Amino acid sequence: MSRRFVVPKIDSSEITPESVYLNRRELMRAAGLGLSTMALAAAPLTAASTGSAPRPLDFTSPEGEQFSSSEQKTPYADITAYNNFYEFGTDKDDPARYAKEMTIDPWAVEVSGLVLKPGKLNLEDLLSGFDLEERIYRLRCVEAWSMVVPWIGFPLADLLQRFQPLSTAKYVEFRTLYRRSEMRGTRSFGSIIDWPYREGLRLDEAMHPLTLIAVGLYGKTLPHQNGAPLRLVVPWKYGFKSIKSIVSIKLVDRQPATSWQSLAPREYGFYSNVNPAVDHPRWSQKFERRLPSSLFRPNRIPTRMFNGYEEQVAELYRGMDLSKYY
């Protein structure tokens, strides 16, 4: 019998030091959607349009505590000022400086490929039926630097199930918005990436309840530089599988080509799990630098297998040589 995963409810007061949270209506208004009614309070989409409504999650089981990190949260300023978003430049502060040039209203996501009911959803319809006040996750996120981020979002599986994946679907391919007029990094001479940015997951990875679509953090709508209006969060692959500003999700039967794997296959494999035992060709992955950190006060800590989520996700890779499938 497969193990049933649940996600815990974490009180807002435990997640953010802000004195007053934005309510759901304010959350959507801040996202620039201009809704006259509350999208999150609206009736779920019907099965005739995009499949079944999102499934409710069980927040009551103590088993759900395994998904929440008790570690100290990274300050909001660090989370929003230190980012990778090459569409706006390769320096860590470029996204915070330039991502505001990206238009996120209106926004739509197309789900296609090996699904029974392909289609395109506007953001407000995509969020219909999700109570984001109940969807706050505090997760460890890591690459060469690491953070503990209180995300607001929902499991990717809840979205995919609305389009009814076919039994032949084995992988999920994602694409980021590509708009040269608003993304100066894509116009740079000698751009290092073949735009649009592409990412992929095996279907069972995508359907794992730890794999999230994030629409906010720290009680606020997602900032542009963090991947507004919606991005992928895979905490045991964070920094490798963190595609932002998603406009396309496609279910396929063959492993999709990802941007970094296509660019540098010796350095970036398809799986990209956080694994301290497998070094990057140019640096060790045995340690991470937890933000905030500085030259004189480096916050250097050992990297944990699967970023500390080994108990939850190791079964996905049973029998695989993770030095080969890196």
Protein Blocks (a to p, Z undefined) as FASTA:
>chain_A
ZZddddddddfklmpmcfbdcdfklmmmmnonopabdfklpccddfklnopadddddfkb
mklmmmpcfbdcddfklmmmmccdfknojbfklmmmmmmmpccbdcddddehjdfbgcdd
dfklmmgopafklmcccdddddfbccddddddddfklmmmmnopafkbmbdcddddddfk
lmmklmpghiabdcdddddddfklmmpmklccdfbeehiacdfknopabdcddfklghjl
mcehifbdcddfbdcddfklmmmmmlmcfklpacfkbccfkbcfkbccdddddfklccdd
dddehhhpmmmmmmmmgoiafklmZZ
